[in-house]
Amino acid sequence: MQKTSPPIIGIALGSGAARGWAHIGVLRGLAEAGIVPQIVAGTSIGALVGGCEVAGQLDMLEAFARDLSRRRLITLLDLTFSGAGLIRGEKLTKMLEASLGDLKIESLDRDFVAIATELTTGHEIWLRRGGITAAMRASYALPGIFPPVPHERRLLIDGALVNPIPTSTARAYGARLVIAVNLSPDPMDRSVRFNGNSDTPVVDPEDTGSDLLSSFKARIFGTRAAEPSVVNVMLGAFNISLDRIARARLASDPPDITIAPKVGGIGLTDFDKADEAITSGHDAAVAMVPRIREMLTLLA
């Protein structure tokens, strides 16, 4: 008898800002069980984590995330008073290029697709060729925070605007079993208020090294004051829209398996809470392993 090949697994890594570190834990938990998706589709921070996974640089990204304090985060944010975004994003890009070099998506051992949005038309763009770092950058180019990324005579911004959890992409690439990682919090989640409920200020309001820059940082990233920062308001509003879009997209093309890490207590700007997010992602993935194996058996 001819031996049948195991079903092709695709994973859709959704958007979620700082909550996206949970994707690292999800991929770790699945790998420990011998479940390695052949197709990885990612949106926004899902594209960042997914790209590093397929490129063999997940260890690098995890080490970076776990070592990221609020003070270090500020040093990585190259703020600008001009242009189409508050942050140029060049420091993060250089960090990625130092690990990924000029690696091309088409040279990877597994299929990888980053989702972006064309600014002028609103079209959903699948980045599946060319430099992987550029594709990641376009996918997480959150409007107002990062500037749009030029690509083949187009201006690209965050893919979450059109496809927050790209299950449709994974399925279109031939996945027989599609796993979605949904980072949307509970409907009554309020962690985006007051800097993610953190008692530690992102910016020290007593720092007067540069009055103008200090004031700018405090307004953008918040202080201990009981009021949301500009970034938190923007991300909170953005997240409401993404949640509605994700529900509609998942209803029209539901995944076979949904992994939903408990990340409601992590604010959208709490990038320093990687330990908590990764653990949550790992636990959520491990809990779904029996169901995934059951589905693989049925599809074999």
Secondary structure, DSSP 8 states (H G I E B T S, - for coil): --------EEEEE---GGGGGHHHHHHHHHHHTT---SEEEEETHHHHHHHHHHTT-HHHHHHHHHT--HHHHHHH--B-SSSSBSB--HHHHHHHHHHHTT-BGGGSSSEEEEEEEETTT--EEEE-SSBHHHHHHHHT--TBTS--EEETTEEEEEGGGT-SS-HHHHHHTT-SEEEEE-----TT--TTTHHHH-SS-SS-TT--SSHHHHHHHHHHH--SSSS--HHHHHHHHHHHHHHHHHHHHHHHS--SEEE----TTS-TT-TT-HHHHHHHHHHHHHHHHHHHHHHHHHH-
